[in-house]
């Protein structure tokens, strides 16, 4: 007697489920994200931009928002991969209701409404607060380096610009002279009425590169000649290599030879990372200890974290309407100014100072320390030992970066330019909080 197997008839016709709610099991994340966008989020900032009655009806903005948030929560960030999922994955079909926007539509919607999409972070955070996921008893802050949509090898130093500019200029001029001689020869051969003044492509490419090098060189020179205090605090900040520990590397207004400009994403800066130097950004967050909900986010070009503490703390208080009780941060956030700012705000800070150099005066012996708050913090953390509240930092904020970078695979931005990357980072943080909310309410 032969063995009986289950049927495998690939030619059998199927009737689709009568509702998208049956595409995936009840309680699936796709249902939660779709229903949260439909019922829990205010999309007026996006809907108000659609006032034109003419033309073919576009996809519903609510569906597009739900699609992007669900895709980000599943580790899909490329518009092409998201469009592919709309055609192949039933969980995406449950979100879109069988709509299949192409990748250009998805990319254009994200680009057009990037600021409004980033603003959804506050609404999702308030939903987390209403669900009891945010306590603000202990908040940990940290930053992580993320690659820009650019290679560090596409950056050129000021020294390289000074060497390449005359070489390229001489090369281009030689080619132009050769092209002119060739034009005269062709005029003599074919007649003067035929055009021969078009610049060959092999000359135009070098000419365009020379123009970009000259433009970048002029930008670095203008930055060096400007007052550092005139830089936009919300802008990209000093170019890589232009400053060292916040000060100019040189005594005058000349450009340091190590100053760099990236031709692919000029707003990106050289960042140290575990894999070496990268062209990228510094993504910074504040995370509530209770359920690892991100309560504030910030994106900067400065590899150092010390300037992020006050903005993150103030942003969390503004969004949630409550004061933080405790905040912890690693050595990158420890400074006398930050400890003083936390004391002024009535927040207990646990910021571990850098280790003292050999031979430095002990904080409790000898003459009065130059940084009394920093010395007191070092003594407090040492005295508490393993019982210190600082131990909560590692188990609060670092797993969030693990979820974002390892579990969901976000290690490089897709967009270019500081403002666009800020919006992309806000969407990443929003998707993380949505997952926390779904887990708590599921």
Buried (B, 14 or more C-beta within 10 A) or exposed (E): EEEEEEEEEEEEEEEEEEEBBEBBEEEBBBBBBBEBBBEEBEBEBBEEEEEEEEEEEEBBBBBBBBBBBBBBBBEBBEBEEBBBBBEEBBBBBBBBEEBBBEBEBBBEBBEEBBBBBBBBBBBBBBBBBEBEBBBBEBBBBBBBBBBBBBBBEBBBBBBBBEEBBEEBBEBBEEBBEEBEEEBEEBEEEEEEEEEBEEEEEEBEEBBEBBEEBBEBBEBBBEBBEEEBEEEEEEEBBBBBBBBEEEEBBBEEEBBBBBBBBBBBBBBBBBBEBEEEBBBBBBBBBBBBBBBBBBBBBBBBBBBBBBBBBBBBBBBBBEBBEEEBEBBBBBEBBBBBEBBBBBEEBEBEBBBBBEEEEEEEEEBEEEEEBEBEBBBBBBBBBEEEEEEBBBBBBEEBBBBBBEBBBEEBEBBBBBBBBBBBBBBBBBBBBBBBBBBBBBEEEE
